[in-house]
Amino acid sequence: MDEREFDYLNVIPLVDVMLVMLTIVLTTSTFIATGGIKVDLPKAEAVQDASAQHPLNIAITKEGIIWVEDSETPLPELAAALEDVDRNTPITIRADKDIALQLFVDVYESMKQLEFTTLSLQTEQKQ
């Protein structure tokens, strides 16, 4: 039997596998970066990138569910959930544009009663 040397190595299957892996990684990292809590932000003229400046995020969904970072927190328990947080910690409120104004005011009032010094509302750029 005559053994033949390889003249070339077929790398197309390797490239295909690597492209699929790259797609999975990019899709997953996008989901992680944007967060899993769906909030349709209101629009504003001036938009500030809050991701680098504000370490504590509070989200209010369209259904009226309040999230402190990644944990669901009812309004009556909001003060207790934030009592150990430093009062100088900047807080960003991400509220859905279709929530009742009273819910937003209640959350904002809770933050003021806890004497947080820096509160901001995250919005999206108007187009």
N, C-alpha and C positions, 0 to 999 in steps of 0.2 A: 504494500500500500504506500502510495506516494503522499507525503505531507506537504501542504502548501502554506507558505507564509501569508499573513494578512497584508494586503496592499493598502487597506484603509480601514478606518473604524467608523461605523455608522453612528453618528451622535444625534440624529434627528429624534429618536425616542427620548433621549436624555433631555434635549431642549424642550420637548413637549411636556414632560413631567415637571421640569423646572418652571415653565410658564404657568402651569396649573397651580403649583405651589405658591408662586408669586401672586397670582390672582387671589388665592385664599388668604394670604397674609395681608394684602392690601385691603381686601373687603373687611376682614376682622379688625384691622387697626383703625379703619374709618369708623366702624361701629363703636369701638372703644373710645375714640377721640371725641365723637359727637355725643356720646352718652346714650343710654337706653330709654330715657324718659322723654316721651314725645310731647313737646311744647311748641305750639305755633306762635312765635314771638310777634309782638306788634312792630310796626314799621316806624322809623324815625329818620330825620335828616342826618343828624350826627350820630355815628355809631362808634363805640369804644370797644376795643378787644378786651373782654373781661377775663379771658382764660388765663392769662399770665399774671394778672394783678390780684385776683380775688380767690383766696383759697377755700372759702365756704360758699356753697351754692344752695339756694332754696328754690325749688321748682313748684309751680302750681299748675296742674294739668287742667284741661278743658272740663273734666269731670269734677273739679274742685278738690282733688287729692293733693296734699302738701307733701313734698319730699325734701328732707334735709339730707343733702348729699345723695346717698343711695338707699336711705331708709324712709319708708312711709311714716309720716307723723301727723296724727290728728291735731287740729288747731288747739284744743285744750291742753295738749301735751307738748306744744311747741316750746314754751318757756322752760319746761323741765329738761327738754332735749338740748337746749342751748345754754343752760346755766353754767356749765364748766368751760365754755368757750371764752377766750380772752375778749374783752370788750373792744379792743383796738383792731380785732380781726375784721378786715373788709368783707362784707356780705353782698352777694349778687342775688337779686330776686329775678328768676326767669318765670314770668307769668304768661299763660296762654292769653291771646288777645280776646278770646270769647268768654272769659270768666266773669262772674259777677264782681262789680267794683267793690262791693262790701267785703268780700273775701280778701281781696288784695289789701284793703284798708285795715282789716283785722290783723293780717300778717305783719304789715308795716308798723301798726301800732304796737304789736307784741315786741318787735325789734327795738322800737323807741323806748318802751317801758323797761326793757332789759339794758338800756343805755349803750347800745352799740353806736359807735361814732361814725362809721362809714357804711352807708347803705346805697346801693345802686340798682337800677332796673335795666336788665339786658334787653336790647331791641335788635332788629335787623335793619339793614340799610334799605331805604326806599328806592325803588327803581323806576 
